[in-house]
Amino acid sequence: MGFRSHAFTSLFLHALLLCCLSLEQARAAQFYNVSGLKGRKQVSGCNFFQGQWVFDASYPLYDSSSCPFIDAEFDCQKYGRPDKQYLKYAWKPNSCDLPRFDGGEFLRRWRGKKIMFVGDSLSLNSWESLSCLIHASVPNIKASVARRDTLSYVSFQDYSFTLLLYRTPYLVDLEKESVGRVLNLDSIKGGNTWKEVDVLIFNTWHWWTHTGKSQPWDYIREGSNLYEDMDRLTAFSKGLTTWANWVDNNIDPTKTKVFFQGISPTHYLGKEWNMPKKNCKGEVQPLPGSSYPAGAPPATAVVNNVLSKIKNPVYLLDITTLSQLRKDGHPSSYSGNHPGNDCSHWCLPGLPDTWNQLFYAAIM
């Protein structure tokens, strides 16, 4: 059981993926361009993900104090954030309007169905956001909630509709073996829980970058080989390919719609938006325009590459660039359950509500 040093480097993979990205995007467009899904109020051919943030006095879409589903770590207003301007921005696509979320219509369309978010704490962020959006539209609806480590749900009983959350930060398995905690790039055992759901929304990336004490594994397994470490983009690509194979082998696209939520950015490094001494703390408004000075994070190229090869339809909610512009949207120090400066997650109400509006536009 010898340990091997891995031959790939981040620089090589990044360059390789970027050079192939345009071709891969063209090949994958039929799968992940959700603007190609003809939905009510959609303009044919509109790309919902290209646009800018505009002030909208009608926002936010709900009040955090009236939503019973928000965890302390996302409830920025409750935990002392003094400004409210960040709540007043709406995403405006360049060539069409994004449909406003209608929870009543959503529940009628998905009566008797199950929708599941699968992934890390950003899936938790999204799950709580969608629960709040629905609750705000039909505040007197009967709902039940169960919160567990791995599987949680909100059930809107009047419509027999269930919104689930399955926590798995890597999508692939993290297991205990005799040598310690092992991240298995080839294995997805939790997938049996995902099979009988009508809509799946997957997300992963943030935990792949963790090192030191915040890294929850001791070794990486690929086949019969154990590694003490691996280039993280390489590992991410291998794990995401295992997930893609799982989707192709286990999902019937006539019964289940599959979405992949794109890479959610962090804002710890102000140099990314040409303010090298800053991070998200104290930021009160989005960046203007439609592009982010630092460009796309390398993980987006991995996502595009994997989705270009998948056989089943998987629709990419391409939230990366529009989220990069929201340096003002993080809890920073106004989190009830996340010590320090959180520039990874997002306040609720806030940016994840826009992610769910994009999901709503695609699925309705």
C-alpha positions in Angstrom: 0.0 0.0 0.0 2.6 2.5 -1.1 1.8 6.2 -1.4 2.3 7.9 -4.7 3.0 11.6 -5.4 0.6 12.8 -8.1 2.0 13.8 -11.4 -0.5 16.5 -12.4 -0.1 20.1 -11.5 -2.8 22.8 -11.1 -1.1 25.0 -13.8 -1.1 22.3 -16.4 -4.7 21.3 -15.9 -5.9 24.9 -15.8 -4.2 25.7 -19.1 -5.4 22.5 -20.7 -9.0 23.1 -19.7 -9.0 26.8 -20.7 -7.7 26.0 -24.1 -10.5 23.5 -24.7 -13.2 25.5 -23.0 -14.8 27.2 -26.0 -15.2 23.9 -27.9 -16.5 22.2 -24.8 -19.0 25.0 -24.2 -20.3 24.7 -27.7 -20.7 20.9 -27.4 -22.4 21.2 -24.1 -24.8 24.0 -24.9 -27.7 21.7 -25.7 -27.4 20.3 -22.1 -26.7 23.2 -19.8 -28.1 26.3 -21.4 -31.2 26.7 -19.4 -32.3 29.7 -21.4 -33.0 27.1 -24.1 -35.9 25.7 -22.0 -39.0 27.4 -23.2 -40.7 28.6 -20.0 -43.6 30.9 -19.4 -42.5 34.6 -19.6 -39.2 33.6 -21.1 -37.9 35.2 -24.2 -36.7 32.7 -26.7 -32.9 32.7 -27.0 -32.4 34.9 -23.9 -29.3 34.1 -21.8 -30.5 34.7 -18.2 -26.9 34.6 -16.9 -25.6 37.6 -18.8 -26.7 41.0 -17.3 -26.1 43.3 -14.4 -27.4 44.1 -11.0 -29.9 47.0 -10.8 -31.5 48.8 -7.8 -35.1 47.6 -7.2 -37.1 49.1 -4.3 -39.5 46.2 -4.3 -36.7 43.9 -3.0 -36.1 41.8 -0.9 -38.7 39.1 -1.8 -39.2 38.3 1.9 -38.2 39.4 5.4 -35.8 37.2 7.3 -37.8 37.7 10.5 -40.9 36.2 8.9 -39.1 33.1 7.5 -38.9 30.2 9.9 -36.2 28.3 7.9 -33.2 30.5 8.0 -30.1 29.3 10.0 -28.3 31.8 12.2 -25.2 31.7 9.9 -27.2 33.3 7.1 -29.4 35.7 9.1 -27.3 38.8 8.7 -30.0 41.3 9.7 -30.7 39.5 12.9 -27.0 39.4 13.8 -26.3 43.0 13.4 -25.6 43.9 9.8 -26.2 47.7 9.8 -26.8 48.3 6.1 -29.8 47.2 4.0 -28.8 48.4 0.5 -27.5 45.0 -0.4 -31.1 43.7 -0.1 -32.3 46.0 -2.8 -30.6 44.6 -5.9 -32.3 42.6 -8.7 -30.6 40.7 -11.4 -31.4 42.1 -14.9 -30.5 40.0 -17.9 -29.4 42.0 -20.9 -32.1 40.9 -23.3 -35.1 39.9 -21.3 -36.8 40.0 -17.9 -36.3 37.4 -15.2 -39.7 36.1 -14.1 -40.5 37.1 -10.6 -40.9 34.1 -8.3 -44.5 33.0 -7.7 -44.6 30.4 -4.9 -48.3 29.7 -5.4 -47.8 28.9 -9.1 -44.6 26.9 -8.2 -46.5 24.7 -5.7 -49.4 24.1 -8.2 -47.0 23.1 -10.9 -45.1 20.7 -8.6 -47.9 19.4 -6.5 -47.1 15.9 -5.3 -43.5 16.1 -6.3 -40.1 16.1 -4.6 -37.2 18.5 -5.3 -33.8 17.8 -3.7 -30.7 19.9 -3.3 -27.6 17.8 -3.1 -24.2 19.2 -2.0 -22.4 21.3 0.6 -23.4 24.3 2.8 -24.1 26.3 -0.3 -26.9 23.8 -1.1 -28.1 24.5 2.4 -28.0 28.2 1.6 -30.1 27.5 -1.6 -32.5 25.1 0.2 -33.3 27.7 2.9 -33.7 30.4 0.3 -36.3 28.4 -1.8 -38.1 27.4 1.4 -38.4 31.1 2.3 -39.5 32.2 -1.2 -42.3 29.6 -1.1 -43.3 30.5 2.4 -43.5 34.2 1.6 -45.9 33.6 -1.3 -48.2 31.4 0.8 -47.5 32.3 4.4 -50.4 30.5 5.9 -49.6 27.1 4.3 -49.2 24.1 6.5 -45.5 23.0 6.6 -43.5 20.5 8.5 -39.7 20.5 8.9 -37.2 17.8 9.7 -33.5 18.7 10.2 -30.8 15.9 10.3 -27.1 15.7 9.6 -27.4 14.2 6.2 -31.1 14.4 5.0 -33.4 17.3 5.8 -36.8 18.4 4.4 -39.5 20.9 4.4 -42.9 19.5 3.4 -45.7 21.8 2.3 -48.5 19.5 3.2 -51.4 21.3 1.4 -49.7 20.5 -1.9 -48.0 17.2 -1.0 -44.7 18.9 -2.1 -41.4 18.2 -0.4 -38.2 20.2 -0.7 -35.2 18.1 0.5 -31.6 18.7 1.3 -28.9 15.9 1.1 -25.6 17.0 2.6 -22.6 15.6 0.9 -19.8 18.1 0.3 -17.9 16.2 -2.4 -20.8 14.2 -4.0 -18.4 11.3 -4.0 -18.0 9.3 -0.7 -16.0 10.2 2.4 -15.4 7.0 4.3 -13.6 5.6 7.3 -11.0 3.0 6.5 -8.3 1.3 8.6 -5.8 4.0 7.5 -8.1 6.9 8.5 -10.6 9.1 6.7 -10.6 8.5 2.9 -12.1 10.6 0.1 -13.0 8.0 -2.5 -13.1 9.5 -6.0 -14.7 6.5 -7.5 -17.6 5.9 -5.2 -21.1 7.3 -4.7 -23.0 5.2 -2.2 -25.4 7.9 -1.1 -26.9 8.0 -4.6 -29.6 5.5 -3.8 -31.4 8.3 -1.8 -31.4 10.6 -4.8 -33.0 8.3 -7.4 -36.7 8.6 -6.6 -36.8 12.4 -6.8 -38.4 14.5 -9.5 -35.8 17.3 -9.6 -32.2 17.1 -8.5 -30.0 20.2 -8.0 -26.3 19.3 -7.4 -23.5 21.5 -6.1 -19.9 20.9 -5.1 -16.5 22.7 -5.0 -15.8 24.6 -1.8 -14.6 21.7 0.2 -12.2 20.5 -2.5 -9.9 23.4 -1.6 -9.8 22.9 2.1 -6.4 22.0 3.6 -4.9 21.6 7.1 -7.3 21.3 10.0 -10.3 22.1 7.9 -9.6 19.2 5.5 -12.0 16.3 6.5 -10.0 13.5 4.9 -6.5 11.9 5.5 -6.1 10.2 2.1 -7.6 10.2 -1.4 -8.5 6.9 -3.0 -8.6 6.3 -6.7 -9.2 2.7 -7.5 -6.7 0.6 -5.4 -4.3 3.6 -5.0 -4.1 5.8 -1.9 -2.7 9.3 -2.1 -1.7 11.6 0.7 -2.8 14.5 -1.5 -3.6 15.3 -5.1 -3.8 18.5 -7.2 -7.2 19.7 -6.1 -8.5 20.6 -9.6 -7.5 17.1 -10.8 -9.2 15.5 -7.8 -12.3 17.6 -8.5 -12.4 16.6 -12.1 -12.1 12.9 -11.2 -14.8 13.1 -8.5 -17.2 15.1 -10.8 -16.7 12.6 -13.6 -17.7 9.8 -11.2 -20.9 11.9 -10.4 -21.5 12.4 -14.2 -21.2 8.6 -14.7 -23.7 8.1 -11.9 -26.2 10.4 -13.5 -25.9 8.6 -16.9 -26.2 5.2 -15.3 -29.0 5.9 -12.7 -31.2 8.7 -13.9 -34.2 8.3 -16.2 -34.4 11.8 -17.9 -38.1 11.2 -18.7 -38.8 11.1 -14.9 -36.1 13.3 -13.3 -34.7 16.7 -14.2 -31.1 17.3 -13.2 -29.5 20.6 -12.6 -25.9 21.5 -11.6 -25.5 24.7 -9.7 -22.3 26.4 -11.0 -19.4 27.5 -8.9 -20.2 30.0 -6.1 -17.3 32.4 -5.6 -15.7 33.7 -2.5 -14.6 37.3 -1.9 -11.6 37.0 0.4 -9.1 38.6 -2.0 -9.9 42.2 -3.0 -7.2 42.1 -5.6 -9.7 40.1 -7.7 -11.8 43.3 -8.1 -8.8 45.6 -8.1 -9.0 46.5 -4.4 -6.1 44.5 -3.0 -6.5 45.7 0.6 -10.1 44.6 0.9 -12.3 41.5 1.3 -16.1 41.2 1.6 -16.3 42.9 5.0 -17.8 46.4 4.8 -18.8 46.0 1.1 -22.3 47.5 0.6 -23.0 47.3 -3.2 -22.3 45.1 -6.2 -19.6 45.7 -8.8 -21.0 47.6 -11.8 -21.2 46.1 -15.2 -21.4 42.5 -16.4 -17.8 41.1 -16.0 -15.5 40.3 -13.1 -12.0 41.7 -13.3 -10.3 38.4 -12.2 -12.3 36.3 -14.7 -13.8 32.9 -14.0 -12.3 30.6 -11.3 -10.5 27.5 -12.7 -13.1 25.2 -11.3 -15.7 26.5 -13.8 -13.6 25.0 -16.6 -13.7 21.6 -14.9 -17.5 21.8 -14.6 -17.8 22.7 -18.3 -15.5 19.9 -19.3 -17.4 17.3 -17.4 -20.8 18.5 -18.5 -19.7 18.5 -22.1 -19.2 14.7 -21.9 -22.3 13.7 -20.0 -25.0 11.8 -22.0 -28.1 12.7 -20.0 -29.5 16.2 -20.0 -28.0 18.2 -17.1 -28.8 21.9 -17.0 -26.2 24.3 -15.6 -27.4 27.1 -13.5 -24.5 29.3 -14.5 -24.5 31.5 -11.4 -20.7 32.2 -11.2 -20.2 35.6 -12.9 -23.4 37.2 -11.5 -22.4 36.0 -8.0 -18.8 37.3 -8.4 -20.3 40.7 -8.8 -22.0 40.5 -5.4 -19.0 41.1 -3.1 -21.5 42.8 -0.8 -23.7 39.7 -0.3 -21.8 37.7 2.3 -22.4 37.5 6.0 -18.9 38.6 6.8 -18.9 39.1 10.6 -22.7 39.3 10.8 -23.3 35.5 11.2 -24.8 33.9 14.3 -23.0 30.6 13.8 -19.8 31.2 11.8 -17.0 32.8 13.7 -14.6 35.1 11.9 -15.2 36.7 8.5 -17.4 34.6 6.2 -16.9 35.6 2.6 -18.1 32.2 1.3 -21.7 31.9 2.2 -24.5 34.4 1.5 -27.0 36.4 3.5 -30.7 35.5 3.4 -32.6 37.3 2.0 -29.9 37.8 -0.6 -28.1 36.3 -3.6 -29.4 32.7 -3.3 -32.9 34.1 -3.9 -31.7 35.1 -7.4 -30.2 31.6 -7.9 -33.7 30.2 -7.2 -35.4 32.7 -9.5 -33.1 31.4 -12.3 -34.1 27.9 -11.3 -37.7 28.9 -11.3 -37.4 30.5 -14.8 -35.8 27.3 -16.1 -38.2 24.8 -14.5 -41.5 26.5 -15.0 
